[in-house]
Amino acid sequence: MIQSIRKFKVTKNECPTKELCRIWLEPADGEAMFEFKQGQFVMVHELDSEGNSKYVRSYSIASAPSESVAGLELGIKSQGRLSGILFNAKPGDIFGVQGPYGMFSVPEDKKVVFFSGGVGITPFRSMIRAELLKKSDKQLTLFYSGRTIEDLIYHKEFLELAKENPNFIYVPILTREHLEDWDGEYGRFDDDMIKRYVKDFKDASYLMCGPVLMMDHVKEVLESEGVDVKGKLKAERY
Ligand SMILES: Cc1cc2nc3c(=O)[nH]c(=O)nc-3n(C[C@H](O)[C@H](O)[C@H](O)COP(=O)(O)OP(=O)(O)OC[C@H]3O[C@@H](n4cnc5c(N)ncnc54)[C@H](O)[C@@H]3O)c2cc1C
């Protein structure tokens, strides 16, 4: 379905690292936000002076639907033209927003395991917050990998959520930094690491989003554990 492009204004922009930022936008006309489902994405347009689209890219919505009544949150990795413009955006800047789109969603199964690398966390943050906010009885396990702790921009939030919710297991992973006091994992995903947290592989559904090499690797590990990856593993490719 073709959705119209609506003008949204930036209300806040926080950049915890040199290449990652959290940006909040809301409808510029003060009208209601559109409804969306956790895991969906929007198309963000750079607009010309007449309000026409000059350039467009897709971004997953990082906030949960029930907490996005006034506006939405995105997580951006600055790597090219539009993400660079969003990274440097100031409150009041206007962008076109079109959506929601996408079918990436939380599976029906009771046990769901998420594998994310870098900015691939954004759809999972929306999904996990949505499940926890509605007190769902799903057992959720999140593997969240980044080069350094700074790159895990929602790390503190997930630690808190895991403390408050016994059915949410949070596994932070660092690939390029070693810390004195680290209650997480190091390195690439492998069988042993995943087995420390996932007890029965065939019992769960799996979602992944992140760098292509990471996703290929996760798929290999799950296949080797006998998971039906065609039916039980879904990926969002950026
Ligand atoms: C469904 C979906 C959801 C997504 N969600 C997110 C999200 O939540 N957060 C997020 O950050 N991204 C997300 N993306 C990716 C996003 O849509 C963009 O692809 C990304 O931001 C890059 O767009 P850009 O215009 O900034 O970069 P572009 O200008 O299109 O550049 C793309 C790539 O080319 C490289 N490049 C650009 N210029 C040059 C040059 N001169 N020489 C060499 N290399 C160059 C850049 O480094 C970059 O890697 C999503 C994509 C999809 C499909």
The ligand as an SDF file (V2000), in Angstrom:
LIG
                    3D

 53 58  0  0  0  0  0  0  0  0999 V2000
   13.9750   -2.3260    6.2860 C   0  0  0  0  0  0  0  0  0  0  0  0
   15.2070   -1.4990    6.5830 C   0  0  0  0  0  0  0  0  0  0  0  0
   15.3660   -0.9580    7.8430 C   0  0  0  0  0  0  0  0  0  0  0  0
   16.5050   -0.2020    8.1540 C   0  0  0  0  0  0  0  0  0  0  0  0
   16.6510    0.3090    9.4020 N   0  0  0  0  0  0  0  0  0  0  0  0
   17.7350    1.0270    9.7220 C   0  0  0  0  0  0  0  0  0  0  0  0
   17.9090    1.5540   11.0460 C   0  0  0  0  0  0  0  0  0  0  0  0
   17.0920    1.3330   11.9510 O   0  0  0  0  0  0  0  0  0  0  0  0
   19.0090    2.3040   11.2850 N   0  0  0  0  0  0  0  0  0  0  0  0
   19.9580    2.5480   10.3170 C   0  0  0  0  0  0  0  0  0  0  0  0
   20.9350    3.2730   10.5850 O   0  0  0  0  0  0  0  0  0  0  0  0
   19.8150    2.0620    9.0580 N   0  0  0  0  0  0  0  0  0  0  0  0
   18.7340    1.3210    8.7450 C   0  0  0  0  0  0  0  0  0  0  0  0
   18.5930    0.8390    7.4660 N   0  0  0  0  0  0  0  0  0  0  0  0
   19.6110    1.2200    6.4450 C   0  0  0  0  0  0  0  0  0  0  0  0
   19.2290    2.5850    5.8260 C   0  0  0  0  0  0  0  0  0  0  0  0
   18.0360    2.4480    5.0690 O   0  0  0  0  0  0  0  0  0  0  0  0
   20.2840    3.1370    4.8730 C   0  0  0  0  0  0  0  0  0  0  0  0
   20.6090    2.1560    3.9330 O   0  0  0  0  0  0  0  0  0  0  0  0
   21.5440    3.6060    5.5540 C   0  0  0  0  0  0  0  0  0  0  0  0
   21.2370    4.6030    6.5260 O   0  0  0  0  0  0  0  0  0  0  0  0
   22.5180    4.2060    4.5430 C   0  0  0  0  0  0  0  0  0  0  0  0
   21.8330    5.2240    3.8290 O   0  0  0  0  0  0  0  0  0  0  0  0
   22.5450    6.6100    3.4930 P   0  0  0  0  0  0  0  0  0  0  0  0
   21.7040    7.4210    2.6000 O   0  0  0  0  0  0  0  0  0  0  0  0
   22.9680    7.2690    4.7500 O   0  0  0  0  0  0  0  0  0  0  0  0
   23.8210    6.0580    2.7930 O   0  0  0  0  0  0  0  0  0  0  0  0
   24.1780    6.0190    1.2400 P   0  0  0  0  0  0  0  0  0  0  0  0
   24.6010    7.3820    0.8340 O   0  0  0  0  0  0  0  0  0  0  0  0
   23.0980    5.3400    0.4920 O   0  0  0  0  0  0  0  0  0  0  0  0
   25.4450    5.0820    1.3340 O   0  0  0  0  0  0  0  0  0  0  0  0
   25.2620    3.6790    1.4580 C   0  0  0  0  0  0  0  0  0  0  0  0
   26.6120    3.0480    1.6850 C   0  0  0  0  0  0  0  0  0  0  0  0
   27.5240    3.4630    0.7230 O   0  0  0  0  0  0  0  0  0  0  0  0
   28.6880    3.9660    1.3420 C   0  0  0  0  0  0  0  0  0  0  0  0
   29.0960    5.1940    0.6310 N   0  0  0  0  0  0  0  0  0  0  0  0
   28.3920    6.3180    0.4860 C   0  0  0  0  0  0  0  0  0  0  0  0
   29.0700    7.1960   -0.2100 N   0  0  0  0  0  0  0  0  0  0  0  0
   30.2410    6.6000   -0.5360 C   0  0  0  0  0  0  0  0  0  0  0  0
   31.3790    7.0190   -1.2540 C   0  0  0  0  0  0  0  0  0  0  0  0
   31.4680    8.2220   -1.8240 N   0  0  0  0  0  0  0  0  0  0  0  0
   32.4100    6.1440   -1.3710 N   0  0  0  0  0  0  0  0  0  0  0  0
   32.3410    4.9340   -0.8050 C   0  0  0  0  0  0  0  0  0  0  0  0
   31.2920    4.4910   -0.1180 N   0  0  0  0  0  0  0  0  0  0  0  0
   30.2680    5.3330    0.0190 C   0  0  0  0  0  0  0  0  0  0  0  0
   28.3060    4.3440    2.7540 C   0  0  0  0  0  0  0  0  0  0  0  0
   29.3890    4.1700    3.6450 O   0  0  0  0  0  0  0  0  0  0  0  0
   27.2030    3.4130    3.0410 C   0  0  0  0  0  0  0  0  0  0  0  0
   27.7040    2.2150    3.6300 O   0  0  0  0  0  0  0  0  0  0  0  0
   17.4750    0.0470    7.1500 C   0  0  0  0  0  0  0  0  0  0  0  0
   17.2950   -0.4880    5.8700 C   0  0  0  0  0  0  0  0  0  0  0  0
   16.1940   -1.2560    5.6000 C   0  0  0  0  0  0  0  0  0  0  0  0
   16.0270   -1.8210    4.2110 C   0  0  0  0  0  0  0  0  0  0  0  0
  1  2  1  0
  2  3  1  0
  2 52  2  0
  3  4  2  0
  4  5  1  0
  4 50  1  0
  5  6  2  0
  6  7  1  0
  6 13  1  0
  7  8  2  0
  7  9  1  0
  9 10  1  0
 10 11  2  0
 10 12  1  0
 12 13  2  0
 13 14  1  0
 14 15  1  0
 14 50  1  0
 15 16  1  0
 16 17  1  0
 16 18  1  0
 18 19  1  0
 18 20  1  0
 20 21  1  0
 20 22  1  0
 22 23  1  0
 23 24  1  0
 24 25  2  0
 24 26  1  0
 24 27  1  0
 27 28  1  0
 28 29  2  0
 28 30  1  0
 28 31  1  0
 31 32  1  0
 32 33  1  0
 33 34  1  0
 33 48  1  0
 34 35  1  0
 35 36  1  0
 35 46  1  0
 36 37  1  0
 36 45  1  0
 37 38  2  0
 38 39  1  0
 39 40  1  0
 39 45  2  0
 40 41  1  0
 40 42  2  0
 42 43  1  0
 43 44  2  0
 44 45  1  0
 46 47  1  0
 46 48  1  0
 48 49  1  0
 50 51  2  0
 51 52  1  0
 52 53  1  0
M  END
$$$$
